[in-house]
């Protein structure tokens, strides 16, 4: 690469690298020549240097109209929308032996300013709007989010929720809660993410989409670095068989994040390196599709923004139903306490603040606890059946009094009783002098038993960074150009959540952008 001297403001000569888009493409002319000879583009060369010389397939084993990678919220949504919009040959590939990925074990909480039943309004839980949802999301991510993407999510959330209910048969509970970081009651509950995944899968399959499990993508085929060069297809492995699938209209990446790839996680956020961190994710959340997309020129952003879930099972890191109650309950008056029986943060604080407040207690502070009363359970979307199951598993502890509950979980009784009494007074006064938590009329004082406790501790949960996309869910290359016929939606992308994803924004992000990708891809020329 040539260097050119220039004179700086200080009068001294400076050398500058003349690396720009034009010179880069000129420098990769050899790649273009290789591509013209039937070789694939590889800009990142993950795995081995030999990959750079991989020849394009001499023949394709199969041709599909739209190919979707991943069968969670985003993948099922993309397939459902593409088939609803007229695509006739849509195939969803899932590398795991079961469908759904992280989505199927997700807690089923969905942020939307409204729903077809208008539950928030009927429950007299105050006002909300698309704009407020968007502003909360931007603020919750420290304004690192891309506003245009946040707007797409917030504007599309309600319609997407109603679509899953009306077309897919999803059933949501008749409650709306206010979760940490949100300034309004907008989080809807379904009990588990499988409710939404199955609804979307029903829509997709009803319209002809095909799902293939145990099929792993091993490469994305693209001929060269010319911005007009489209994605051609993918190499896949099913069992021992390697085959190549050509796409006519588009490839949609909906493969999730990389929380389970310890090296990738540590490369971007060294603090979270090592296997001593628990993780809420399923085993397949390893991020290879991000790397393959990078290899054909895709840009990424904010890969170091990785979220901890502060309410996971302290021993396993699992996000089970009892681990949802600390997230669902702040708007109804639950309390977070240390092993000494003292509050340590506002219960309406966002997830990253809660997690690091726990970590600041030191290893001896593990675990912390959420305390709540029986009359709160249904208000924050729980059920009696779930509660009984949690008690049988030992995840929930129940007692008739706060003092008895404290003894059962090894907390000083006097301290916990004093903490709960003070919190009850704060609710009555409408002001929290300790942590300045916003008090609302929906918060219930803990004066009537039985009472419950659930242990909690942070675990790696969500990767906010990923592939760069635009409002049409098209993947953007490192020069800011759209990569033709390549789309992405959900956790595989970045830019929606900023530094910190507000809880219950994951599903609308995935479903809304899945719909956008599926609706846009069908407009491509085959």
N, C-alpha and C positions, 0 to 999 in steps of 0.2 A: 504494500500500500504506500503510495507516494505521500510525502510530507511537504507541506508548503509553509514557508515562513511568512509571518505578518508582524506588523509593529503594533505593540500594545499601547495602552494609554500612558504607561510609564516610559514609553520611548524604547523599551527593550524589544528585541526580536523574539518571537514566540513561534513554536512549531505547532501546527494544527493538523489533526488527522482528517482527511477529506472523505470520511465515511458517511455517505448518505444513501438514500434508497436507490438512486441511479447507479452509483458506483458499486453498491453491494450486489445488485443484480448483474452488473457487468463482471464483477469479480466471480460470480457464480455461473458465468457462461458455460463453464465446463460441465456444471450440473445440467444445464439445459441441453448440452450436446449429449450428455449421458442419457438424459430423459428421452431425447429424440431417438436414441438407440434402444429404447425400451427399458430404461432403468427408472427406479422410483426416486423421488425427492426425499432426502433426509437431512434436515437442518440441525437436529439435535443429537442424532445417533445414540439413543438410549440403548444400553446393553453392550454393544460391541461396534468396533469400527467397520466390521464386515457388513453391518446393516446398511451402510451408506451405498453399497454396491448392489443392493437387492434388486433383481430385475422385476419389472412389472409382469403380472401374469400373462402368459401367452394366450391363455383362454380363461374364460370365466366359468365357474361351475354352476352359477346361478345368477339370475338377474331379478331384482326386486324394485318396486317403485320407490318405496320409502323404507329405510332401515333405521330402527331405533335401538340404541345400546343402553340397556338398563330397564328394569321392570318395576321401579318404585313409583312414587307420586308423579315425577316428571315424565318418565318413560311411558307409563300407562296413560297419562293425560295427553301426551303428544300423539300416541297411537290412536286414542279415542277421538281426538279432534281431527286428525288427518283422515281417518276413515269417515267421520261425520261429514267432512267437507268433500268427500268423493274419491279419495284415494282407494284404489282397488287391490293393491298388492302391498300391504304393510306388514312387516315382520319385526318382532321385538326379540332381541337376543339378550339372554341373561346367563352370566357365567356360573352362577350358583345353582345348586340342584333344586332350589325352590324359588318362587317368584317373590318380589316385594322388597328385597334388600333391607336397608334401615327403615324404610317407610312402613313396613308391615309390623315392626316392633316399636314404631314411634308412638308417642302418648296420645295422638289424636286430637291435639289442641290446635285450633284454627283461628287466626286473627282476621276479623272482617267487621267493618263498621255496622253492618246490618245482615239480616238473613230473611228468607221468605216468610218466616213466622213473626218477625219483628220482636224477638224475645227481649232484647235490651229495653225497648220502649215499653213493652207490656209489664216488665219487672220494675219499671221506674228507676232505672240505673243511670240516668243522666243522658247527656248528649254525646254524639260522636259524629265523625264525618270522614270522607276519603282524605281530605287535606290534613286533618289531625292525625290520622293513621300514618300518612306519609311523613309528617313532621316528627312524630315520635320515633319513626324508624331512622330518619336521618340523625336526630339527636342521640338516639341509642347507639348508633355506630360512630359517634364523634364526628359526624359530617364527612366521613370518608366514603360514604356511599355515593353512587352516581345518581343524581336526582331523577334523571329521566327513567332509569330502571325502577327506582322506588315508586315513581308515579304509576308505571305500568302495573306493578304488583298491587298497589293500594286500590287503583281504579278497577282492577279485574277481580279482586278477591271475592266480593259478594256474588257476582254473577257466576264465578267458578263454583262457589259453595252451593248455590241453588241448582246449578247444572248437575252436580254430583247427587244431590237429593232427588231432583226431578227425573233425570235420565238414568242415573245409576242406582237409585234406591238406597243411598246413604241415609242413616238415621242419626241425628244429633240430639243431644239431651236438652231439655227445656231450661237451660241456664246459660248465663254469660258471666264470665269472671274478668276481673282486672288483674293482670299479671305484672310482674316486675318490669319497670321501664316504660310501661304503657300508661297514658294519662286518662284512659277511658276504659269502661267495661266493654271489651270487644272480643274476648277470647271464647270461642265456642268449643264444646267438648263432645267427643264421640266415644271416649273410653279407650280407644286404641286406633292406631293409624290404619290397621287392616280394613276398617270400615270404609275409608276413602279409597284405598288401593283396590279393594274388591269392586267398589262402585265404578271406578274408572276402567278396570279390566272388563267388567260386564259391558260397558258401552263400546269399548274397543272390539271385543270378540263378537258382540252382536252385529257390528258393522263389518266384520270379516278379517280383523287383524289376527295374526298368528303369533303365538309365543313359543319360543324354543329355549328350554332350560339346559344348563350344563354346556353352554356354548360360549367359549372365551374368544374375544377379539385379540389378535396378536399383532395387527398392523393396520394402519390406514394408508390406502394407496392414493397418491397424488403425483402427477407427472413432473412438474417443475415449479419454480418460484415465481413465474409470471402471475401477477395478481388475477389475471383472467382464467388461470388454470383451475379447474374444478376438482373437487374430491371425486375419485373414480369408484371407490369401493373399499372393502376390508378383507383381510385374511382372518379366518377363524379356525379354531380348533375345537372339535367335539369328540371327546374320547381321544383316540389316536389319529383321527382323521383330520387332515388339514385341507381346507378348501377356500375358495375366493368368491366373494359375493359382489356383484356389480350393482351400483345404484343408478336409477334413472333420474329421480327428482332430488333426493337428498339423504344425507346421513345426519341423524339427530343423536347427539351424545347426551345421555341422561344417566350417567354411570355413578353419580355420587361423589363423595369427597375422599380424603386420604387419611382419616384419623387412625386407621389400623396399620398404616405403613410407618413404622417407627423411624426408619432412616429418613424418609421424605419429610415426615413431621419435624424431626430434629434438624434437618437441613434448613428449614425455614423458621423454626422457632426452637432454638437449642434448649431452652428451659424445659420443653416437653419431650426431649429425647430420652431414650432409655425405656425399658420395659416395666419400670416400677410404677408407672402411671396406669391406673385403671382406665377402661374405655367403654363407653356405652354402645359402640357400633358393632355391627355384625362383622364377621371375619373377612368379608369381601371388600371392605372399604379401603382399597389400597391405591387408588389414584392413577393407575397405569394409563387410562384413557387421556388424562391430562398430558402425560409425557408423550404419548403417541401424537396427540394433536400439536404439541410443541415441535415435534420432529418434522411436521409439514408446514411449519411457519406460524402456528397460532400464538397469539400473545396471551400472557397471564398477568394477573394483578393481585396484590394484597395477599399473597400466599402465606405470609407470616401471621395473619389474623386467624388464630385457632381458639375455639371456645371450650371452656370447661363447663360441665353441667354440675352445679353446686349441690344437687339433691340426690345424687346417685347412691346406690347401696354401698356403704363404706367398705364392705369386704370384697364384693365382686365387681362393682362399677356398673351393675345392671340398672337400666332405667325401667323398673317394673311399675306396676300401678301405685304402690305406696310412695314411690319416688315422684309421682306426679302431684300428690297432694300438697307438698310444700310449694310447688310452682302455681297450682291452681288456687290456693287459699289466701294469698295476701289481701285480696280485696274483700275478704269476708272475716278477717280478724285473727288469722293464725299468728303464732309468735315463734321466732327462731331464738334458740338459747344455746349457750355453751354448756360444757360439762359441769360448770360451776353454777348453772341455773340463771345466767345473766344474758340479756339481749346483747347482740354485738353489731347489729346493723338494722336499717329500716327494711322491713319485710317487702316493701315495694321497690327496693333497689334492683337494678338490672343484674343479670346473671354474673357478669364478670366481676362486678363489685362484691357480690355475695361470696363468690369463689375465693377471691383474694383476701377477703376479710377472714374467711375460715383458715386459709393457708397461713395468714399472719399469726394465728394462734399457736402455730408450731405443731410438730408431730404429736405432742402430748395433748393437743386440743381436739384430736380426732376421736370420735365423731362429734358433730353438733346435732341438735335435735329440733324438729318442728313439733310444736304443741298446738292441739286444736280440740274442739269439743264436738260432741255427737251431733248437735243441732246445726253445725256448719257443713256437714258432709254433703248433703244433697244440694246445698246452696252453691258449693264450688264444683259440682258435677260428679261427685262420688256416689257410690251406691252401698247399701248395706251388705250385699253379697261380696263386693270387693273388700270391704272392711273385715268381714269375717274370715275371708281367705287370707288377708294380710296377717291377721292375728294367728291363724293356724300355722303360717309359715314362719312366724316369729319376727316379721318385719314391722308389724304394728304392736304397740303395747297399750293396753287399756286398763283404766282404773276408775273408781267411783269418785275420787277426789284428787286434787292437784298434789297434795302431800303424799298420797299413796302412789301416784304415778311417779313422782320424783324418786321414791324409794325403789320402785321396780326397775328404773333405768340408771340408778346409782348417782343421782343428782342430789345435793343438799336440799332437803325439803323446805326449810325456812327460806332459802334463797329463791327457789322456784315459786313458792306461794307469794312471796313479796313481788317478784317480777310480774306475775299474772295479775295480781291486785293493782299494781301501778298501771299496767297496760289497760285494764278495765276502766281505771280513772281517766286515762288519756282519751279513750273512746267517748266517755261521757262528756268530757270537757271539749272534745273536738280538736285537741292539740297534743302533739307528741314532743315534749321538751327534750327528750333524749336523742332522737334521731330524725326529728322533723318529718316523720311519715305523714303524708296526706291522709286525714281521717275522713271517712265517708259514712253515711247512714247505713250502708249495707254491711258494715263491720259489726260483728256480734260479740259482746263481752262474754268471757268465759266464767259464768256464774253457775251454770247448771251442767252436771255430769251426765253420762260418763265422759272422761277425757282420754285423749290419745297422744302418743308420742311416736315419731318415726325418726330413725337415725339417718344422717346424710353426710356426704363428703364429696368434693369435686372429682370428676372423671372427664377425660378428654371426650368431647362430644360432637363438635361441628367445625368444619373448615370453611371460613367465610370467603377465602380467596379461591381463585380458579381461572378458568378461561374467560377472556374478555369477550363480551357480546354487546350487541346494540339492542334497541327497543324491539327489533323484529326477531330476536334470539339468534341472529346470524353471528358466527364466530369471526372475530377480527384478527388480522395477522399483525406481525410486529411493526408494520409500517402504517397501520391504521386502515387497511383495506379489508373489505369483506372477502372471506375465503368462499368462493362459490360452492354452493350445495352442502355446506357444513353448518350445522346448527347445534346449539347446546342449551340446556335448561336444568335448573335445580342446583344442587350442591357442587356439581362439577364446574360451575361458573363462579365468577367473583363480581363484586361491584354493587350488589344489592344491599348487603348488610353492614358494610364498613368494618370497624374494629370489633363489633359485638352484635350478634344477631339477637334481636328481641325474641323471647320465647313466644311460640305460636305463629311466628312469621315464616317458618320453614315450609309448611304445607302450602300456603298461598303462593309463596315464591315458586315452588316446584310446579304446582298445578297451573298457575296463571301462565308462566313462561313455557310450560309444556304445551298448553293450548296455543300460545303464540307461535311456537315452532311448528306444531302440527298444522296450524292454519296457513302459515306462510309457505311451508315446503310444497304444498300441493299446487301452488301457483308457479313453481319452477317448470321450465321446459324439460321434457324428458330427453 
